[in-house]
Amino acid sequence: MSDAAVVPRETIEETRPRRSLVKRALAHPLVVTGSIIVLVLALVAIFGRWLAPFDPTAMDFGARFAPPSFTHPFGTDDFGRDVFSRVLFGAAVSFKVAFIAVGISGTVGVLLGLVSGFLGGWIDEVVMRFMDVLFAFPAVLLAITVMAILGRGVGNAMVAIAIVYIPIFARVTRGAVISVRGREFVTAARALGQGRWRIMLRHVLPNALGPIIVQTSLSLAFAILAEAALSFFGLGTQPPEPSWGRMLSEGRSFLQQAPWMGIFPGLAIMASVLGFNLLGDGLRDVLDPRSSR
Amino acid sequence: MSFRYLLQRLGTLLLVLFGVSLLTFAIIPLVPGSPARVTLGVMATDASVAALEHKMGLDRPLPVQYLSWVSGIVLRGDFGDSLINGKPITEQVRQRLPATLVLAFAALLIGLLIAIPSGILSALRPGSARDLGVSIMSQIGVSIPDFWLGILLILLFAQVLHWLPSSGYAPLSEGLVPYLRHILLPAATAGVISGSIMARFVRSAMMEVLGNDYVRTARAKGLNERVVVRKHVLRNAAITIVTIIGLQMATLLSSVVVVEIIFAWPGLGSMALTATLQRDYPVLQASVLLFATSFAVINLLTDLSYVLLDPSVEYA
């Protein structure tokens, strides 16, 4: 008997669709383009400190407002700091804030949506009405309000952004859970006497992951935007730490004199947001072909 | 639309508004330090801070403070006084609310002028260069930070071409032309972004209708394509488009907050940021409450219009 013959049938059947899903994802132009952009920027975020030609906080008053050149590819700012190095360092801040914020809001939102969608009844009512209330605040204003309570700083910005995106994760998860909870395998698990949490985490959640993965990618895009906006308003990352949003707000005062100060950090934000958006949209096509855009 | 459904939705709205008011009220008890100290400054003695707290009613139990705050707003339209200049906030709101409303409407108008034609044109020729162009435009629109687009527009139209003012506001009393010149850039910033997002949804709404049997029948009857689009497709896609506009208002209002700050537009959004930076919490509360309330009401109207426009929608 060959080795292949002893592989249980279920394993073969379970892995096939997954493998074809990966194949389909890798053939999807949006997923590929988005992944490449995100990967490049993630590498910049991780290795930026070694790639940067200058110290991002080192001032050189002799080289103030130097236009883009071979030495300073993105020019210099009002303190003579190298904008290219600052953009590279800024990637780390943006990605760190985005991943931690989305990690928090994803965990809390998915748990709330899972419990609310699976259990239904009054728990669902209470959780979803609370989400409706949070949803009623325009995102930026809610983040500003949370920052007003917690105070300025990058750590608080993460919490503020996380709070803004909890209701979105909760709604998306709840919707996916409701469509799964009536399926046969859930009924079977119930009939086998498995506990609620076990059923939710082992059977329902894995089958509701598609929309959650899509939402994670889209939320990372929004989180990068939100961090940049908060730093732009002076509430997020504080000087001298380089942050794309902060750099834009500094560059705004010198638009005519040194437009590069306002152009390159903005391009960096847009590229990251575009990468995660393309990836999210592509994954939606692959994971949930029924949803039309 | 059944009366019961209307009552049910109004009930939900009241519940959401109650929650919104509780969270907004919670700002002051949650912020570190006393609002009285913001007014008196860091050098004030504890006794004078306590005296002002008593005068402001901050030493009362929280439920009492909440009831007096809410009843002041609901019954008398009184949002309290600013901690910084001591003036009634209602006065500020009265001056700033029209500016925000005008900006939001102008932005929505620009957004629709972009979204509807481009959405329709791309849906009529899916896969064409035109369709690809609209799709790229909307991806960029979703990804471009509104504050950066604002900066780029200022750079181009105010600082390089000198066509439009870079920021500020001109009241209508100074004449229509200065008024429009000041509103154009901020409205375009928020409008271009929401327009490019809406274009995507208009396209998919159109595509859905175009695939229907009655469209095929209309074409098979030999009707002119223009008539088919106007009489059959647009009329049916309108339901989805109205819903999209409603849902898009959240993004639009968020953009309006940002744009007001960039362009020093004297509305409720810039009021919120200034209040946050100055720790003028009652002013922040007023702005947040007004934005959230209007958004909750817009949501309700969107839902109701959806049911009104499409009698086949099941309301449960």
HADDOCK unambig.tbl for C-alpha pairs under 7 A between the chains (distance, minus, plus):
assign (segid A and resid 129 and name CA) (segid B and resid 16 and name CA) 6.96 0.50 0.50
assign (segid A and resid 132 and name CA) (segid B and resid 16 and name CA) 6.56 0.50 0.50
assign (segid A and resid 133 and name CA) (segid B and resid 16 and name CA) 5.16 0.50 0.50
assign (segid A and resid 133 and name CA) (segid B and resid 19 and name CA) 5.77 0.50 0.50
assign (segid A and resid 133 and name CA) (segid B and resid 20 and name CA) 5.67 0.50 0.50
assign (segid A and resid 136 and name CA) (segid B and resid 292 and name CA) 5.05 0.50 0.50
assign (segid A and resid 136 and name CA) (segid B and resid 295 and name CA) 5.90 0.50 0.50
assign (segid A and resid 136 and name CA) (segid B and resid 296 and name CA) 5.51 0.50 0.50
assign (segid A and resid 137 and name CA) (segid B and resid 291 and name CA) 6.88 0.50 0.50
assign (segid A and resid 137 and name CA) (segid B and resid 292 and name CA) 4.68 0.50 0.50
assign (segid A and resid 138 and name CA) (segid B and resid 250 and name CA) 5.89 0.50 0.50
assign (segid A and resid 138 and name CA) (segid B and resid 253 and name CA) 6.37 0.50 0.50
assign (segid A and resid 138 and name CA) (segid B and resid 254 and name CA) 5.08 0.50 0.50
assign (segid A and resid 138 and name CA) (segid B and resid 292 and name CA) 6.79 0.50 0.50
assign (segid A and resid 139 and name CA) (segid B and resid 254 and name CA) 6.07 0.50 0.50
assign (segid A and resid 140 and name CA) (segid B and resid 254 and name CA) 5.64 0.50 0.50
assign (segid A and resid 141 and name CA) (segid B and resid 254 and name CA) 6.94 0.50 0.50
assign (segid A and resid 141 and name CA) (segid B and resid 288 and name CA) 6.85 0.50 0.50
assign (segid A and resid 148 and name CA) (segid B and resid 276 and name CA) 5.51 0.50 0.50
assign (segid A and resid 149 and name CA) (segid B and resid 27 and name CA) 6.49 0.50 0.50
assign (segid A and resid 149 and name CA) (segid B and resid 30 and name CA) 6.22 0.50 0.50
assign (segid A and resid 149 and name CA) (segid B and resid 31 and name CA) 4.58 0.50 0.50
assign (segid A and resid 225 and name CA) (segid B and resid 145 and name CA) 6.33 0.50 0.50
assign (segid A and resid 252 and name CA) (segid B and resid 151 and name CA) 6.87 0.50 0.50
assign (segid A and resid 255 and name CA) (segid B and resid 155 and name CA) 6.44 0.50 0.50
assign (segid A and resid 256 and name CA) (segid B and resid 159 and name CA) 6.56 0.50 0.50
assign (segid A and resid 266 and name CA) (segid B and resid 148 and name CA) 5.93 0.50 0.50
assign (segid A and resid 270 and name CA) (segid B and resid 143 and name CA) 5.54 0.50 0.50
assign (segid A and resid 270 and name CA) (segid B and resid 144 and name CA) 5.14 0.50 0.50
assign (segid A and resid 270 and name CA) (segid B and resid 145 and name CA) 6.63 0.50 0.50
assign (segid A and resid 273 and name CA) (segid B and resid 143 and name CA) 5.22 0.50 0.50
assign (segid A and resid 274 and name CA) (segid B and resid 140 and name CA) 6.98 0.50 0.50
assign (segid A and resid 274 and name CA) (segid B and resid 143 and name CA) 5.05 0.50 0.50
assign (segid A and resid 292 and name CA) (segid B and resid 204 and name CA) 6.95 0.50 0.50
assign (segid A and resid 293 and name CA) (segid B and resid 201 and name CA) 6.52 0.50 0.50
assign (segid A and resid 293 and name CA) (segid B and resid 204 and name CA) 5.73 0.50 0.50
